[in-house]
Amino acid sequence: MHHCLLADLYRLLQQLTSTTFSGSAISTKSMFESNPLRVENIQLDKKKAYHKTQTSVLFKEDEFVAFGQQAERKYKTLSLKGQTDDLFYFRNFKMQLHGEKLSKSMKLRTIDGKEKSCIIVIAACIEHIKEKANERIKQINKSIGDIDIHWVLTVPAIWSE
């Protein structure tokens, strides 16, 4: 029943996921009407054929640099050159949230122990995935606007709120 209401109200359903691997999938109203289980996965990393990518994010100080496999490659390259002092590299950070009381002031730790606001890290991941999804959505139909999209963000079952 819930899916039928969504299909009637929105021209496109967009889902974002983020665990060890992150992915994104879309379903248009016509796709849903022909087969409610039909979705199109968004390829987040152009160098991989697989539709999911590592949930990794790289910042240089406060500036977003890269997400997914691209973040991993950039960090590895800069690490081999000893150029990581101003980098904040987060990989599989979801487990840091397990057992913690979530708050707006919560910090996540990089692989080398630096800290950054949890909200900033997660927001950067969501924003990047949303941009990739919007690129594909515009390829499908340029007339689809934000008002036509129903965004679904899945959260880990370990979160109580």
Backbone torsions as a table, in degrees:
resi	resn	phi	psi	omega
1	MET	NA	-46.2	-179.3
2	HIS	-58.0	-42.4	-179.6
3	HIS	-64.4	-38.0	179.4
4	CYS	-63.0	-41.4	178.4
5	LEU	-63.0	-43.3	178.6
6	LEU	-61.9	-42.2	-178.2
7	ALA	-65.7	-33.0	178.9
8	ASP	-74.4	-34.3	-174.4
9	LEU	-87.1	-29.2	-172.8
10	TYR	-124.3	144.7	177.4
11	ARG	-79.8	-20.3	-176.7
12	LEU	-150.2	135.2	176.7
13	LEU	-109.8	127.7	-177.6
14	GLN	-121.2	129.8	178.0
15	GLN	-120.0	137.3	175.4
16	LEU	-115.0	138.0	175.4
17	THR	-129.2	155.2	-179.7
18	SER	-156.9	104.3	173.8
19	THR	-132.7	-129.3	173.8
20	THR	-63.6	-39.7	174.1
21	PHE	-117.0	149.4	178.6
22	SER	-114.3	146.9	178.4
23	GLY	-150.4	172.3	-179.4
24	SER	-148.8	142.4	179.0
25	ALA	-142.9	152.1	178.3
26	ILE	-128.0	156.0	172.4
27	SER	-142.8	123.3	177.1
28	THR	-83.9	166.6	178.2
29	LYS	-59.2	-42.9	-179.5
30	SER	-67.5	-36.6	176.4
31	MET	-62.5	-44.5	-179.6
32	PHE	-63.4	-42.3	-178.8
33	GLU	-65.0	-34.4	179.2
34	SER	-78.8	-32.7	178.9
35	ASN	-162.8	108.1	-176.5
36	PRO	-58.4	-19.3	-179.5
37	LEU	-93.9	-2.1	-177.0
38	ARG	-80.3	124.7	175.6
39	VAL	-136.8	158.9	173.8
40	GLU	-114.1	121.3	177.1
41	ASN	-76.9	141.2	178.1
42	ILE	-93.4	128.2	177.4
43	GLN	-80.1	114.2	-175.7
44	LEU	-87.5	-22.0	-178.6
45	ASP	-125.9	113.1	-175.4
46	LYS	-64.9	-20.5	-178.5
47	LYS	-88.7	0.0	178.8
48	LYS	-126.1	143.0	177.4
49	ALA	-79.6	-20.8	-178.6
50	TYR	-72.2	142.8	-174.9
51	HIS	-80.7	-9.2	177.2
52	LYS	-110.0	158.7	177.7
53	THR	-137.7	161.9	178.7
54	GLN	-55.5	142.1	173.1
55	THR	-83.9	79.3	179.3
56	SER	-129.1	143.5	178.7
57	VAL	-140.7	141.3	-177.7
58	LEU	-123.0	130.1	175.7
59	PHE	-119.5	149.5	166.6
60	LYS	-111.6	107.7	-169.8
61	GLU	56.0	-115.2	-178.9
62	ASP	-101.4	6.0	-176.2
63	GLU	-99.9	127.4	175.3
64	PHE	-63.6	132.9	-179.9
65	VAL	-111.3	-51.9	-174.6
66	ALA	-160.7	163.3	179.9
67	PHE	-132.4	151.7	172.4
68	GLY	69.5	-143.8	-178.8
69	GLN	-59.6	-34.4	179.1
70	GLN	-62.5	-40.4	177.2
71	ALA	-63.6	-42.1	179.5
72	GLU	-63.3	-45.4	-179.9
73	ARG	-63.2	-45.5	-178.9
74	LYS	-63.4	-44.2	-179.2
75	TYR	-64.3	-43.4	-179.8
76	LYS	-60.4	-45.8	179.8
77	THR	-60.4	-48.1	-178.8
78	LEU	-69.8	-31.6	178.0
79	SER	-65.8	-42.0	178.4
80	LEU	-63.4	-26.1	178.2
81	LYS	-91.4	-1.4	-178.9
82	GLY	71.3	29.2	-175.4
83	GLN	-113.5	53.3	-176.2
84	THR	-114.8	3.5	-175.4
85	ASP	-56.6	-39.0	-177.7
86	ASP	-100.9	14.2	-179.6
87	LEU	-100.2	145.7	174.2
88	PHE	-121.4	105.8	-175.8
89	TYR	-113.9	116.0	-179.4
90	PHE	-109.9	130.4	179.2
91	ARG	-134.6	131.1	177.9
92	ASN	47.4	47.5	-174.1
93	PHE	-76.2	-9.7	-177.8
94	LYS	-55.7	-36.6	-176.9
95	MET	-66.4	-19.7	175.1
96	GLN	-67.0	-20.9	-178.6
97	LEU	-84.1	-18.6	-177.4
98	HIS	-66.2	126.4	177.4
99	GLY	79.9	-2.1	179.5
100	GLU	-96.4	145.1	172.2
101	LYS	-78.3	120.2	-176.8
102	LEU	-72.7	136.5	177.4
103	SER	-149.7	162.5	179.9
104	LYS	-65.6	-22.5	-178.0
105	SER	-93.5	2.6	-177.7
106	MET	-60.4	141.8	178.7
107	LYS	-114.8	148.7	172.2
108	LEU	-110.0	149.1	179.9
109	ARG	-101.9	139.3	174.6
110	THR	-75.0	175.2	180.0
111	ILE	-66.8	-18.8	177.8
112	ASP	-108.7	17.2	170.5
113	GLY	92.8	-2.2	176.4
114	LYS	-72.1	160.3	-178.7
115	GLU	-123.8	148.3	176.2
116	LYS	-147.8	153.5	179.7
117	SER	-55.0	130.6	177.3
118	CYS	-57.3	-40.6	-179.1
119	ILE	-61.8	-42.7	-179.7
120	ILE	-64.8	-43.2	-178.4
121	VAL	-65.2	-50.7	-178.2
122	ILE	-66.2	-40.5	178.5
123	ALA	-61.0	-39.4	179.0
124	ALA	-64.2	-40.1	178.0
125	CYS	-63.7	-48.5	-179.5
126	ILE	-62.1	-44.3	-179.4
127	GLU	-61.1	-42.2	179.8
128	HIS	-64.4	-46.8	-180.0
129	ILE	-63.5	-40.5	178.3
130	LYS	-61.2	-42.6	178.4
131	GLU	-60.7	-43.9	178.4
132	LYS	-63.0	-42.2	179.0
133	ALA	-64.4	-43.8	179.6
134	ASN	-62.7	-35.0	175.8
135	GLU	-59.1	-45.4	-179.6
136	ARG	-69.7	-39.5	179.4
137	ILE	-59.6	-43.4	179.5
138	LYS	-65.4	-29.7	175.2
139	GLN	-68.5	-35.8	-179.9
140	ILE	-72.0	-47.8	-176.0
141	ASN	-158.7	108.9	-177.4
142	LYS	-64.9	-19.4	-177.0
143	SER	-83.4	-7.5	179.5
144	ILE	-74.0	124.3	179.5
145	GLY	-111.9	175.2	-179.1
146	ASP	-56.3	-35.1	-178.9
147	ILE	-66.6	-21.4	-179.2
148	ASP	-87.0	-7.9	-173.2
149	ILE	-106.4	132.7	173.1
150	HIS	-105.5	111.1	-178.0
151	TRP	-88.1	135.0	176.9
152	VAL	-122.3	121.2	178.3
153	LEU	-112.5	115.9	178.4
154	THR	-83.7	145.1	178.9
155	VAL	-121.4	152.6	-179.3
156	PRO	-60.2	144.2	179.1
157	ALA	-64.2	-18.3	-179.7
158	ILE	-72.8	-14.1	179.1
159	TRP	-82.9	131.7	-179.1
160	SER	-90.3	-17.9	-177.4
161	GLU	-115.9	NA	NA
